[in-house]
Amino acid sequence: MTRVVVIGGGGREHALVRAFRRGGGAREIVAIPGNPGIAREARCAPALPSLADAALAQSPDLVVVGPEGPLAEGFADRMAQQGVPCFGPVQAAARIESSKAFAKEVMLAAGVPTARAAVFDDPAAARDYARSQGACVIKLDGLAAGKGVIVADDGAAAAAAVDELWKPGARLLVEERLEGREVSIIALCDGETVLPLPPARDHKRLLDGDRGPNTGGMGAVCPPSDVTQDLVDVVVRTVLQPTARELSRRGAPFAGALYAGLILTRAGPRVLEFNCRLGDPEAQAILLRLRSDPLPLFFAAAQRRLAGQKPVWDARTAVAVVLAAHGYPGTPRAMDPVHGLEALAAEEGEDLWILHAGTKSQAGEVVTAGGRVLTVAALGSGPAQARARAYGAAARISFAGSQIRSDIATAEL
């Protein structure tokens, strides 16, 4: 019996649990801490006395880390010390996400195409520089759950963005604003080999038409219609492989999911950000399309033997739609009862996933307990059919104050 421990309790982790279950074989899946949806498909355990201790107490054969926080804090280092295979990079490699300044340094050293940026630890200097740049992007140097970025249209807005993001001890990046469509290309890495997953496009703004504040992601499509295999090959050659080599050269080999957030400019793809894990909600769409067993892939990445792995993908399109709580992304309201899940449960299968994210059980019912509450992911013969299936299912779920974008993947039609 192979025991897989999945760290996390969001929609991405529910998708991982679902994919591991679909792989079959003699295996037990444990989620720490999990959520009510995951609890129907795997055993959930509390994250006590610490997350690492809780994982080790399960005597795992493989640990798969979903969120970036534990990786930035050295979770994978602890697993390595105990000889436990871990899908997720050590702390030194996870800095590719936990420090945007470090990521820029790595990209410059590796010759990776990216936007010009200046780093500041003085708010007055950052404010003056941002105002002089006009339209630009202000980024907080650190983990911000997808919300520490402000795109400014002019110098006044850029200066105001510095004031909004600044906090004592922080560093800010003032970055060149690039134009083009964004895409996420995520690769499994083992420190040397880079194996790209199908590309995906997430929708970061809260409101239709890419308006409103940035969020952790309100939906995704996989694959985007404008991203060819040739483009993926270019990104592997010019972005992912050089970055993996540079991290290894620095003594921080990357084993896990290396996420490149890209913008497709007229001059070619440019890196906007790196993440050290699978994207959320991109993972929900990507993993829905995976037809082969993920266990050998994740084991291979954790054990430095990824070369030769060939996953099998469904040819259809996946669309994932997020249902967010009232108040998100500011202060999400909790404890709103969620209705419609039981009726949909019988319809879930290979083409439709209802994935829990910010939920908990209260007095026998599911209630909201986070910003992004659920993800509905569906497959279709193209983006139109996948959208129709995802939105059709999402329309049958309700809770007070629910927020949902109505235009996920419309640009692919």
N, C-alpha and C positions, 0 to 999 in steps of 0.2 A: 504493500500500500504506500503510495507516494503522498506525502502531506505537503500541500502548498499553502503558505500563509500570505494573504493579501493585506497590505497595510493601507488603511484608509476607510472612509465611509461615505464617499460621494458617488456621483453618477459614473465617473470613470472606473471606480473600483467595482461597482455593480456590473459594469460591462466586462471587466476582467474576470470576475467570478462566473458570469454567464458563459464567456468564451472557454474558460477552463472546464466547466461542466460539460459543455458541448463536445469537448475533445474526447470524452469517454475514458475508458481505462480504469484501473483500480487506483483511485485517488480520493483523498479527503481534502476539502478546501475549508480553510479557517480564515475569517475576516476579523481584523482588529482595527477599530471597534465595530465596523459594519454599520448596517442600518436596517429598518424593518423589511425592506425589499430583499436585501441580501440574506437576511435571516431565514427567508423561505427556501433558500437554495444552498446555504452553507452554514456552518457553525460559527457563531460570533462570540468573541471573547473581549473582555474589557482591556483597556490599555494600561493596566496596572501591574506592578508598581511603577514601571516606566514602559514606554512603547517597546524598547529593545528587549527588556526583561520579559515582557508579555509574549513577544514573538519567540524568544528562545525557550520559554516554558512549554511551547507547543511541540518541541523537538522537530522542527521543520526540515524537510528535504530541500525546499526552495522557498525563499522569501521574495515577494514581488511588492515593491514600494510604489504606491500610486502618487501621493502628493509630494511636493517639493520640500516642504518644511522639514520632515525627518531627515531627508538627504542632506540638506544644508546644515543640519545639526550633527551630522556624523553617524547616522544610523547604520549605513553600509559599512563604515569602518568597524563598528562593533560586531557586525555579523562576520566580517573577514577575520577579526581576532578570534572568533569562536569556530572558524572553519565552516560556516554556513553559507552555501551559495546564495547570492543576493542579486536580484535584478534591480539595479539602481546604482548610480555612481558613488564613490567615496566623496567625502566632504571637499577635498581639494579640487576634484573634477566638477562637483555640483556648483562651484563658484561661477561656472559659466552662466548660471541663472541667478544665483544669489547676489552677484555683483555685476551690474551692467558695465561698470568701469573695467573690471577684469575681463569681461567678454570682449570689450573693444580692444583691449591690450592683446588678447589672444588673436583676434581677427587681424589686427594690424601685423602682428608677427607672422601669421600664417598666410598673409596676402589674400584674405577673404574679402570680397566686395561688400561694403557696408556704407552707411551714411556717415558723413563727417560729424564729429562731436567734440565738445569741450566739457571738461569735468570741473565742478566747483564745489568747494566746501565753505564758501562765503556767500551768503544770500545776496548781499549788495552787489558783489561782482557778477553773480549769476543773473541778477535782475537787469543790470546794465547791459550785459552781453546779450541776453535774450531780447531786450528791447531793440538793440541794434540789428539783430538778425531778422526781425519782422516775423514772417510766417516760419514757424519752427516747431519742434517737438520737445517737450520738457519731460524728463524721466527721473523718477526717484531711484537712486542706486541701492536697490535692495529688494527683498521679496515684498510684493504688494498685492498678491492675489489677482493679478491682471488689471488692477485699477490705479497703479501709480504712474500713469502716463496721461499727459494732456497735450492735445494737438492744438496749437495756437494759430489763428489766422492772421494776426498782425502783431506788431511790437507791444502794444498795450496789453493784449491778451496774453502774450508770452510772459511779460513781467508779472501779471496777475497770477499766472500759473506757477511761477516760482514761489510767490507768497503762499499759494494754496498748498503746495507740496512740501514746502520747507518745514523741517522740524529740527530741534537741537541735535547736533551730532551727525546730521544727514549729509549726504553728497548728492548733487544733482548733475544730470547730463543735459546739456542744451544741444540738440541734434538737428542736423539738416533735415528739412521736410522734403520727402520724396513723393512723387506722384505715380500712381499705378494701382493695380489690383493686388490684394494680399493673398498669400497662400501659405499653408503650413506643410512642410515636408519633414517627416519624422523618420529617423533611421534607428534600427536596433544596432548597437555597437558592442564589441567585446574588448575594446582597447586597441584593436587593430582593424578588424573587418567591419565594414559599414554596409548594412542591408536596409535599403529604403523600403518603407511601407508605402501604400498608395497615398497620393497627395490628398489633402483635404483643405477646405476653406471654412473658417469660422466667421461668425458675425459678432463683433465685439461690442458695438453700441447697443444701448438698451432699446431704442425705438426704431420703427420702420424707417427705411431710407438712410440708414447709418447716421441717425441723429441721436442726441442725448449723450449721457455720460458713458464712459467705458465700463464694461463689466468683465467678469471672468469668461464670458462667451454665452450668447443667447441661441446658438444653433450652429449647425455645420452641414456641409455636403461633401461627399466622397464618392468619386473623384470630381473635381471641378472640370467643366467642359473645355476650358482653355489651357489646361496643363497637360502637355504631351509627355510621352516617355522620354523623348529627346531632352526636354527641359529638365525632367527629373535627373537624367544622366548628367547634365551640366551642373546641377546643384550638388550632386554627389561628388563630382570631380573638383569643383571650385570652392565648395563650402564645407560639406560634411567631412570628406576625407582629410582636407588640410587641417580642419579644426581638431579632429581626432588625433592626427599625427602631432600637432603642436601640444595638445594636452599630455600625450604620452611622453613627448620630449621633455616636458616640465615635471615628469615623474608623477603625473596624475592621470593614468589611463582611464578612459571613460567606458564603463560597462553598464549598459542600460538603454534608455530611449533618449536619443539626442534630437531635440526639436528645434528646427530652424524656422522662425517666423520670417517670411520673405515678402518683399514687394517687387512686383514685376514692372520695372521701369523700361523706358525706351532703350536704355543702355544695357539692359539685361537684369537678371535677378540681383537684388541687394538684400542683405540681412538686416532686419529690424531688431530682432531679439533672438536669443537662444534660451531654451528651457531644458531642464535636466530630467524630464519625465514625459510620459504621454500627455498630449493635450486633453483638455476637457472643455468643450464637448467633442473635439475631433475623435478621441478614442472611441466614443460611443458609435460613431458612424463607421470608422475604420474597422473595428472589431466585429461589427455586424456582418461585414463582407468577408471575414476570414472563414474559410471552409476547412482548412487543415487544423490539426491539433496545435494550440499555442504552446503547450508544455515543452516540447523539444526546442522550440525557438528561444524561450525565456531561459531554460536551462543552459543552452548553448551560449547565450550572451553572458550569463553569469559565470560560466566556466571557461571562457576564452576559447571557444571552439565553434564560432558562428559560421565560419567559412563552409560553404557547401549546402547550407540550409535553403530550402526552396518552399516557402509557404504557398498555399493555393488560395486564390481569391475568387469570390463570386463576381461575375462580369457586370452585375447590375449596379445601379446607383443607390447610395444610402443617403438619407436626409435625417438629421437629428434636430429636434425642436425642444427648446428649454421652456419650462413653466417656472416662473420666478415669483417670489413672495412679494406682497405689498411692502413698499419701502425700499426694495432692492434697487441699486447697489449701496444705498446709504445705510439705513438701519432697518433690516428686514423684520417684519412682524411675524411672531411665532404663535403657535397654538391654534391656527385656523384649521378646522377639520377638512380633510381631503376626501372628495366623493368621486365615485365612478371606477375605482381601481378593481374592485371585485368583478364587476361585469366585464372588464377588459381582460382579466387574467386568463380566461378560457381562450381568448383569441391570440395570445402571444405564441410565438413560435419562431421558425427560421427567418421570417420576413418582418417581424414586428417585436420590438423590445420596449417595455415600459420600465425605465430604470430610476430607482430612487436615489436622491441626492441629499437634500435638506429635509429629511422627515424623521419622525420618531413615533413610537407607539404611546398612546395616552388613553387609559381607561378603555382599552380594547379597540381603539380606532387610530388611524394614521392621521397625524397632524403635521403642520409645517414646522420646521425647526432649523431653517437656514435660508440663505438668499436664493439659490437655485434649488427648487424643490424636487422637480422631476425632469427627466429627459425622455422624450418619445422618439424612437428611432425606427425607421421603416425602409425596406428595400423596394425598388421599382425598376421597371425596364428602362427608365430614364428619370431625370429629375422631376418631371411633371407628375409621373405616377408615384414616385417616392414621396414627393411633397403631399400629394392627395392622401396617401395612406397615413403619413405621420400626422398631418393636421386633422384628418378625420378621427383618429384615435385621441389626439390631444383635446378635441372639442368635447369629448365625452368625460373629461376629467374637470373637476371644478373645486375651487376653494376661494374664499373671500379675498378680494384684492389681487387675484392672479394677474401676472403680467406675461404676455407672450408676443413675440414679433410675428407679424403675418406675412413677412416677405423673405423668410429663409429660403435661399437657393433660387429665388426668382430670376436673378441675373444669369442663371445657367440655362434658362429656357430658350 
